[in-house]
Amino acid sequence: MDDEYFSISKKPKTYKDLVLNNRDTGYQLVISALLGVSAFLAFCILRPRWTGLYAARKKQKHEATALPELSDSLFGWIPTLWRISDEQVLASAGLDAYVFLAFFKMAVKFLFVALFFSLVVFKPVHDHFPDLYPPNSTINDTMMSSTRVDGRFDVIHALQFPQDYYETDFLWMYLVFAYVFSGLMIYLLVSETGKIIKVRQQYLGSQTTVTDRTIRLSGIPEDLREESKIKQFIEDLDIGKVESVTLCRNWKELDQAVEQRMSALRRLEEAWTVYLGTRRVSRNPETLPIVQPSPPGPAFRLDAENNIHEDDRLLDEQDHVTPYPRERPTTRVWYGPLKLRYRKVDAIDYYEEKLRSLDDKVKALRKKEFKPTPIAFVTLDSVAASQMAIQAVLNPSPLELIANSSPRPADVVWPNTYMTRKERLLRSWTITVIIAFLTVFWALLLVPIAGALTEDTIKKVWPALANYIDDHKFVKSLVNTQLPTLAVSLLSVLVPYLYEWLSNKQGMISQGDVELSLVSKNFFFVFFNFFIIFTLLGSAVNFVSFWEKFRDYLTDATKVANFLARSLSGLLNFYVNYIILQGVGLFPFRLLEFGSVALYPVGLIGAKTPRDYAELVQPPNFSYGFFLPQNILIFIICMVYSVLRSSWRVLLSGLVYFMLGHFVHKYQLLYAMDHRQHSTGRGWLIICDRVVVGLLLFQLTMAGQLALQRAFVRSLMIAPLIIATLWFSLAFSRSYRPLMKFIALRSIHKAEDTDPGREIQEEAVAEADEQGVPAMPARVRRQTIDEAREFGARFVNPSLVMPLENVWIADVASHLTTNGGSS
């Protein structure tokens, strides 16, 4: 046995590790602070200059009418943003944003209480009693076994520890606070869920949008696949009148024709832009500082009476004039066997003719009768009628006439509505298999990254490099701390884009379902690979030893708990540095929208037409599937470490992370970024389920910590707490899930009744009236954000009704303005 590790009188190894860890954390804090402060100052300087990007919801979307104007001073906007209430968040950004920010506030409450006890109770106790099992120590099976003397474990004799060490009761601390923190977490979950349910029921119960009055009916038998029969079936149930029925049909041919037409339209616009390429357009000073034209809209012409005609799709011959003689662009047309031969033709004439041909095809297909599918959107006359249909069993046959909540019309993925059930199931299972394969792949990829957490692997592979690292403190800190956290951060940013693509291929009916699926996939990725894998495989040495004794771990739960406790202790420094980098270093870059700014020049290079430029300056979309999983993971990490040695470091960095995260995401959701899905707050159930998983891991960690300290009786006393948590999860799901999924019939009332969103909206309108702002239409004076978005919307495939767009040519607008035209 190595006395250097286990002797209480001598502790150079533990002390040295403590100094190195503090130094590594100090380096991480300095680097992260430099990155974060630089990005934050850049944002403060650019925010009033680039309002088209950093105030897009006010400037472009006009969806933040209930929010105050932010000061243009360097830091004057911060107090105004801080004072924005939850009711204003609800009125301007909807339920999803309200729920998302509620999670941050719940995390701050838990971490504040946990940090208080960590500093007042845990740290003094841990400082008085040093660690018996340092994370770098090696404990073999002989040392872990102990003999019985007088009916008790003779640990003192086996490990030669002072007797008064085990006569203290400090280990009761783990047991007591396992129950205390579990109770606190359950209380916060119940309290916040009750509050969210009350707000949700009040908010949704007052809405009368077409989405809230519509049900998605699936599994329609063939004898009912007619609009009139579906209407008659629903009305025969005596739950309400049917306003409209949209029976989904196999519009694949039409959708493909519309897609081909859009491709030809873009090619024609590019050809005209090349032909009329001498025009220079001044930049809008509120956008990014790169020359770009404001989108002029579709092409139009003047008639003899100076009236503008926007229904003329193509340019007249008079618009073909360029400032100086210029060759018309050409394109290649491939033909012959296997299309190996080509000829060059006039691009403008070719795409004009192709566009005319596709116009005729689309118009003909719109008159065609397509084969119906087993899915329909049924709009009823009231929200109560739709909720009764959704919450009831409509048909005695299984998998037939199943009513579910409907997505908003703009959120429907119409190509997936005519996908067969078998194809949808096949896609779902295929994606599941791919996700399982990727999980193993990421695990194998992370093993060398995990190996960078220790120098043992480097010494075996490259001794000269290991000696160089030992001689240079900063390089050693960089290898042990900065590189692993940076690699993990980059991987956690890039992989969600792959999972988003996979989620869109699963055949889900709405983008809202895709987003919730993305949350689950990305959380599984970050949780399994960045927590489970890093915990079990904290180094390549642990990887080998774990798999060598895998069979023993399966048969001995005590060894699993011991392994878990030692691994977590060894990775504390890594997780502290990871949280500091994510919070202090990278959150300000999210505020700066560094990705959008960095990719803007790349998009600008490929932008040619006014349509391209118009799409380039659209506000970025806020996807909960990208942001929520990592936040849940970091909260779980903080929870698991809340009672362990040096827990105050994790809790303090976690508290700073969630306070900064609440501030950053609050600004993004309210002023900068757009969330397009119908806001229902369904993400809260995902949050609760994952937090309960983290709570169980916390309890297992406490049991493992007690078992590692040979306190087996107290370790077993955690078992009732685990059982109680599992029972709570089941009871919580049965009691609260229906209220987070449906609207209670008692909560449904008229839109004129009181609700926070409408009150804030009216206050904003009244304030605007006092300041002399033009009065808003009566229909929007008491609307929620979803009602304003969905005004006039209806469930219909856009390919059936969308106007055949005209060509966007900037020079036409310039020519008309020069000659006295108006736009």
N, C-alpha and C positions, 0 to 999 in steps of 0.2 A: 504493500500500500504506500502511496506517495504522500508523505506528510506535508509536502508543499501545498497540496490541494486541501487537505482535510484538517490540518491542525489549526486550532483556534488561536493559539499563541503566536503562530507564524502565518501570515497571510500576504506574502508578496505578490503571488499570482493574482489574487482577487483585487488587490490594490492597484496593481499595474493595469489590469483590464479596466478598472474604473477610470483611471487617468486617461487611457487611450480612448475609451468610449466618450468621455467628456470632451476630449480634444476633437474627435471625429464629429461629434454633434456641433461643436463650436464652428468648425470649418463649414459644415452643412448650413448652419444658421447664417453665417456671414455670406456665403455664396447665394443662398436663397434670398436673403435680405437685399443684396445688391441687385439681383434679377427683379425681385418684386417691386422694390422702390423705383427702379428705372422704368419699369412698365407702367406703374401707377402714375408717375409724374408725366410720362408721355401721354397717357390717357387724359389726364387733367388738362394738358395743353391742347390736345387735339379735339377734345369733346366739343367745345363751342364752335370749332372750325368745321368739323365734319359732322354736322347734325344729320345729314342724310344717312349716315351709318350709325352714329351713336344715339340718335333720337328718332330712329326710323318709325317707331309706332306712332309718334306724334306728327312727324313731318310727312310720312308717306301713307301710313295705314289709317291715321285719324282714329285710332282705337284707344287713346289714352286721354279722353276728354275729362275724366274724373280726377286726373292727376295734376298737381301744381307744376308750374313752369320752374325749371331748375336755373339757378344763377349761372351766368357765364364766367364768373370769377374762378380762380384756380381751385379753391377748396370750398367755395360758398355753397355748392350744390350738395355737399355731404350732409349738413344738418337737415336740409329739406327732405332728402331721401330717407334719412333716419326717422323723420316724424311721420312718414306715410303710414297710415293705419292698416290693419287687416281688412277693414271694410273697403278701403280704397283699393287694396290689392284685389279683393273679390270683385269689385265693380269694374276694374279696368283690365284685369288679366284672367279672371275666371277661377273656377274651382281647382283646376289642376295646379295653377301657380300657388293658390292659397294652401293646398295640401303639401306641395313641395316645400314651401317655406316653413310650414308647421313642423315638418320633420326636423329641420335645422334648429328650430326653437326648442323642440323636445330634447334633441341631442345636447344642446347647450345647458338645459336644466339638469340633465343627468350628470354630465361631465363636471358641472360646477359643484354639485354635491359630492361627487366621488373625489374630486380634487381636494376639497376641503378635508375630508376624512383621510386622504392619502398624506396630506401635509401634517395634519394634527395627530393622527394615530399611527398610520402604517410606517411612515418614514422614521419616526423616533424608535419604534419597535424594531424595525429592520436594521437600523444603525446600531442598536444595542446588541442584537443577536446576528452575527455574521452568517453568511450563506454556508450551509454544510455541504451542499452539492453545487459547486460552481458550474456554470454552463459548459465550460471547456473540459471538465473532468471526465474521466472514464471509469464507470462503475461496473465491475464485472458481476457475474451471477453469484460468485462466492461472497462478495461484499454485500450484495443485495439480500442474501439469505441470512437468517439469524437464528440462533439457537434459543431454546426456551430454558429459562432458569427460574424456578419457583413460580411457574405458570405465567411468566411474562417474557416478552422479547428481550434478550440480553444485548440490546443495541450498543450499550455503553462499553461492554467488554469487547464486542466485535469490532467496533470502529474507534475505540479508545478516546471517546469524547468525555469531557468533564461531566460529572453526574448532575451538577446543578443546572446544566443546560437543558436536560430533559425533565427536571422537576418544575420548570416554569410552565405557565399556562398560556404562553403567547400564541401557540398554534390554534387556540380557540378563536383567535381573531379571524382566521380564514373561514371557519364554519359560520361564525356569527354574521360576518359581512357578506357571505354568500347568500344568506337568507335576507339580510337587510337590502342589499343592492337588487336582488331578484324582486323583492316586494316593491322597491322604488320603481323599477322598470315596469312591472305589471301595472302599478298605479298610474304611471305616466301614459302607458298605452291605453288603458281604459279611459282615463280622463281626456286625453287628446282625441281619442276615437269618438267619445260621446259628444265632444264639442264640434268635431267635424261633421258628424251625422246630423246634429241640430242645424248647422249652417247649410249643409247639403240639402236636407229636406226642405228647408225654408227657401233656399235659392232655386232649386229645381222645381219645387212645387208651385212657384209663382210664374214659371215660364210657360209660354204657349207657342214655342217654336214648332216648325213642321217636323223637326227631329223628335221632339218630345211627344208629338201626337202620332208618330208613325211606328209601326211594328215591322220587323223583318220576319216574314213567314217562310219557313223552309220545309222541305219534305212534302211538297204539294203533290198529291197523286195525279196521274195523267188525266183522269176524268174531271178534275177541277182546274186544269190549266187554261182558264179563260178569265179575263177581268170581271165579267159579269157574274160568273159562278163564284169567284172568290168573294166578291162584294156581297152576294146573297148569303154565302156561308157565314161571314162575319156578322152581318146584320141579324141573321137568325139566332145568334147567340144572345141577343138582347143586351149587349153591353154598350152600344152606341151606334151612331150613323157613320157610314164610310164616305169620306170626301173624295178619295181617289185611290186607284189601285195601279201600281206599276209592276206588271208581270215581266220578269227578266226573260230575255230571249237570247238565242245564240247569234249575237251581233258580231261575231268574229270577222266575217267578210267586210262588214261596214267599217269596223274599227281599223282594220288593216288598210282600207282605202283612204280613210281620213288621215292615217299616219303617213301613207305614201304621199298624199296631197301636201301635208305640212313639210315633208322633206323636199318636195319639188318647189314649194313656195320659198323655202329658205335658200335653195340653190338659185332661184330666180332673183331673189333679193341680193344675193352675193354678186351675181352677174351684173345687175344694175349698179351696185355700189362700186364695182371695179370700173364700169363704163363711165360713171359720173364721179370719179374718185378725186376731183379737184376741190371739192367743197371742204371748207374748214369751219369747224363749229367751236364756239367759245365754251369753256368749261363752267359748269355750275360750281360756284365756290363752296357750296355746302357738301360736296362730295369729295371723294378721294382726289388728291392732287395730280391727276393724270388726265390728259385731254380726252373728253368724251362728249358726244352730243346728247341733248335731251331727246327722249323718244318722241318723234313727231306724230306718231299714229299712222293709220293706213293712208295709202295714197289717195288723193282726191283731185278733182279738176273743177274749173269754172265753166258755166255755160254762158250763153249770150247775155243773160240777165245778171251775171256775176253771182249766181247761186252755186254753192259748193255741193258737189255730188260725191258722197262717200261710198255709194254702192257700185261705182265703177272699179272693177278689180284691176284692170291692166292700164298701162299708160297709153295715152294717145300718141300719134306720130309726132306731135309738136313737142312732146316731152323728151324725144330722143336727141334733142340738140345738146351738145356738150360745149364747154367754153372754147375748145379748139379741136381741130380734127383729131379723132382718136379711134383706134381700131376697136371694133366690137369684140368682146371676149368669146372664146370658143370652148367647146367641151368635146370629149371623146365619147362616141357611141359605139359600143362593142356589139358585134354581130357574128354570124357564121357558126359553124360547129364548135361547141364548147366556148363560144364567144371569144375566140382567139384573135379575131380581126377587128379593126376599129377604123372609124373615119371621124374627122373633125368637122363639127357643125357649129353654126352660130348659137351660142349658149342662150341668149335672150329669146330668140325665136323658138329654140328647142323646148325650153322650160315653159314658155308661154303656151305652146301647143300642148305640152304634157299636162299643164295645169288645167287647160280647158277640157281635156279628155277626162281627167280625174274628177273635175266638177260634174261632168255629165254622169260619170259612174256613181259618185256619191248621191246625187239627186235620184238616180234610178234605184239605188239600194235602199234609200230612205222610204220608198214606196213599197218595198218588198216585204212580204210576210215571213218572218223568221220563226224557227221552231222554238216553242216556249221551254223554259227550264223550270225546275222545282223550287224556285226562289221568287218571292214577290215582296214589294214594299207597299204596305197598306196604311194610308193616312186616315185617321179617325177624326171625329169632330171635337174631341177633348182629350186632355192628358189623362184624366181618370179612366176613360174607356181604353186607352192604349195600355195603361198599367194593369187594368183588370185582365186584359188579354195576355200580357207578358207573364203575369204571376199565376195564371191558370193553366190547366191541362186541357187543351182544346179537342183532342181526338183520342179515342181509346186504343188506336193502333200505335205501336212503337215506331219512333223515327218518322212520324208523319204529322204534318201541320203543327210544327213547333214554332212558337212565337218568341222572339227575342227582341231586346232593345235595338233600335236602329241607329246606325251612324248618321252624321249629317250628310246631306246630298253631295257636297264637294269632297267628302271623305271616302266615298264608295269607290272601290277598285272594280270598275265595271267588267274588265276582262275576266275577273275571277268569278263573276256571278254566273257565267255560262260554263264554268268548269264542272265536270261531273264529280259526284261524291267520291267515286273510286280514284279519280285522278287527284283530287284534293288530299285524300288519305295517303295515296302513294307518295305524293310530294312531302307531306308532313313526316311520314316515317323515314323517307330518304334523307331529309334535312336532319332528323334526329340522329340517324346513323352517322352522318357527316359531322355533326357536332360532337358525338362520342369519339369519333376518330381524331378530330381536332383537339379534343381534350387531352388525349394521350400524346398527341404531337406536341402540344404546348408544354406538357409536363416534361417530355424528353428535351425540349429546347431550353427549359428553365434550369435543368440540372447543371450545365456549365455556369449559368449565371449565379445559381445558388452556390456553386463551388468558389466563386469569387468572394464569398463572405468570409472565407478563411484562407490563411496562407499555407495551410498544410498541403492542399492540392497543388498550389503553385510550386512549392518546394519539391514535390515529387516529379512534376512535369518539367520545370525550368528552374533549377537551383540558382543559376546566376541571376535571373530576374528576381527571385525571392530575396537574395542577398542585397541586391540594389534597392529593393523596396524597403527592407529593414533599415538601410542606412539613410533613407530620406523620409522624414516623418510626413511631409505633405503628400508625397507620392503614395505612401502607405495608406494614409487616410483616404486619398482619392480612389485607390483600388478597393479598399475595404468598405467604403461608404458611398462615394459619389457615383462611381460607375454602375454598381448594381441598382441603386435607386433610379438612376437615369435610364438604364436599360428597361427596367420594369415600367417606368412611366411612359416611355415611348411605345412599348408593346401594348400597354393599356389604352393608348390613344389610337393605335392603328388597327388593332383586332376588331373593335366594335364596328368599323366600316365593313369588314367582311361579314360579320354577323347581321348587319343591317341588310346587306344584299341577300343573304340566305333567308332572312325573315320575309323579305318581299317575294321570294320564290315559293313560299309555302302555300300560296293560294288563299290567303285570308281575305275576307270580304271588305274590310275597312282598314284604313291607315291607322286608326286608333288601336285595333287589334294587333297590327304589326308592331306598333310602338310598345305595347305591353309585352308582347312576345320578345322584343329586343331587350327590354329591361330584364326579363328572366334569363335570357341567354347570356347577356353580358355580366349579370351578377354571378351566374354559375361559373363563367370564365374567370372573373377576378377572384371570386371566393375560393374556388377549387385550386387554381394555379398560384395565386399570390398569397394564399393563407394556408390551405391544407398542404400543398406541395412544399412550400417554403418551410412549413413547420416540421413536416416529416423528413424533408430532404434539405435541411438547412445548409448542408455541405455535401460534397461528393463522398466524404468519409461516412457521414450519416446515411447517405443513400445505400452504400454497400452494407453497412452494419444492419440497417433496417431490413433489407431484403434477405440477409443471411438468417435473421431470427424472426422472419415474418410468421412462420408457423407457430413459434412460441407466443408471439403477440396475439395471435388469433385465439389461443387457448387460455391466455392469462391476461385478464383485464387490468390487473395491477401493473403489469409491465407496460401496457399501453399508456396508462395514466402517468407512470413515471417518465416514459419517453416523451410524452406530450409536455409534461411540466418542464423537463430539462431543455427541450427544443425551444419552447416559448421564452425561457429565460435567456437562452443564447441569442435569440433574434430580436430582443427588445431594442437594442441599439439600431438595428436596421429599420424597424418599423417607426421608431422616433424620427430618424432621418428622412424616411419616406413621407411621413405626414408633414414634416417641416417643408420639404421640397414642394409637395402638392399644395399646401396652404399658403405659406409665405412667398414661395418662389413662383408658382404657376397660376394661382388664382388671379393676380393682377393681369397676367397675359390673357386670361379669359375675358376680363373686363375690357382690355384693349382690343379684343377680338382679333388676336394676332393671326389666326388662321385665315380669316377673311381678308385682312390687309395684305398678308404675305402672298395669298393666292390670287389677289386682284390683278397684279401685272401679268400673271400667267393667263388668266382669263381674257385680259385685254389683248394679248398677242393674238389669240384666236378670234376675237370679236371683229366683225367686218361691217355688219348691217346695223341700222338703228334698233332692230329687234334684239340683236345680240347685246347691245349696250343697255337696253332697257332691262333685260334679264340679269345683266351683270350688277346692277345697282339695287336689286331687290334685297330687303332685309334678310339676314340669315335666319334659319329656322331653329327654334329651341327644341331639341329632342331629349325627352326625359330618359330615353333608352341609353343615351351616351353619358349623362351626368349622374343619374340617380344610383346606379350600381356601385360605383366607386365610393360615393358618400356613405352608403349603407355598410360597405366593407370596412371603411375606416372607423365607423362607429362601433362595429362589432369588435375590431381590434382593440379599441379603447376599452370596451366593456370587458373583454377577456383579460386584459392586463390591469384592471382597475384595483386589484388587491395584491398583485405580485410585487416583488422587490423592485424598487425604483419606478413604481407605477406612476408617480407624480410627473415623470418626464413624458410618458405617453399621454397622460390625461391633460397636462398643460398644453402640449402641442396639439392634441385633439380639440381642446376648447378654443384655441386660437383658430384652428382650421375651420370649425363650424361657425364661429362668429364672422370670420372673413367671408366664408362661403355664403352665409345668409345675406350679407351686404352685397356681394358681387351678383348673386343670382337674383336678388331683389331688383337691382338696377336693370339687369338683362331682361327679365320677364316684364318689367313695367315700361321700359323706355326703348330698348334696343332691338330685341329679338322677337320673332313672331312664332306663336304656337297655333297651328292650323286646325288641330282636331277639336271635336266637340268636347267641351270641358265638363267632365262628370266626377272627377276626383277618385276614379277607380284605382289609381296607383297607391292609395293609402293601404289597401289590403295587402299589396305586394310588400310594402314597407313593413307592416306588422308581422307578416309571416317570416320575413328574413330576420327581423329583430328577435323574434322568438327563437330562431335557430341559433343566433348569436348568444342568446341567454342560456341555452342548453350547453353551448360550448364553454361559456364562462363557468357554469356549474361543474362540468367535467374537469375543467382546469383546476378548480379549487379542490375537487376530489383527488386529482393527481398530485397536487402540491402537498396535500396532507399525507397521501400514501408515500410520497418521496421522503417525507420527514418521519416516516414509520408510524404515523398516527392513524392506524387502520380503522379504529372504531369511529373516530371523527370523520374519516373519509367515507365510511359507510353511511354516516348520518346525512350525507348529501343526497342519498338515494331518494328519500321522501320528497325532497325539494324538486328533483328531476321529474318524479312522477306527478307532483302537483303542477309543474309547469306544462307537462304534456296534457294534463286534464284541463288546465286553463286554456291552452291552445284550442282544444276541441270545443270547449264551452264558448270561447270567444268567437270562434268561427260560426257556430250555430246561432249565437245571439246577435252579432253585429254584422255579419256578412250580408244577410238579406237587406238590411237598411243601407248598406253601401252599394248594393246592386240595383235595388228598386226604389221607387218613390212611394211612400206610404199614402194610401188613399186619403187619410185624414190630413196629410200635409198639403194636398192639392187645393189651392184657392185661387182667387182671381188675381190678375196681375196688378190690380190697383191696391191690393193689400200691402201691408208693410213688409219690406225685406231690405237687408242692408245694401245690396247692389243698387236697387232703385233709389233709395234715399240718397246715396252718395252721388248717383248720376244726376238727380234733381238739384242737389246742392251745387254741383259743377255747372249745370246749365244756368242756375240762378246767378252764380258768380260771374259767368260769362256775360249774362244780360246786363249786370251792373257795370261791367267794364266796357260796354258798348259793342261787344262782339255780336255779329248778326245772329238773330234767333234761329234755333234749330227747329226742324219740322216737329210737329206734335207727336208723330209716331216714334221718334227717337228720344223724347224727353224722359221717358221712364222705361227704357229698354236695358236689359242686361247685355253684356258683350256678345253672347251667343244669339240673342234675338236680333241685334243689329247686324251681325254677320249673315244670318239666314233669312233676312227679310226678302220675300219674293222668291225664295229658293223652292225647287220642287224636285222630286225624285224622277229623273229621266236621264238616260244615257246622253252625254253631251254630243256624241257623234250623230244623234238624231236631230238635234235642234240648233247646234252651234252655227253661227253665221260663217259662211265661207270667207275667210279673212282676205283682205286686200294686201297688196304689196306695200311694205313700208319703205319709202324712198325719201330720204331727207331733202334732196334737191327740189322735189316737187313742192314741198311746203315753202322752201326758200323762194322758189320761182313765183309762187302765188302771192307771197307777202310783198315781193319786190314790185309786182304789177298791180298792187292795190287790193289783193284779195284779203279776206278775213278768215280767221280760224277760231 
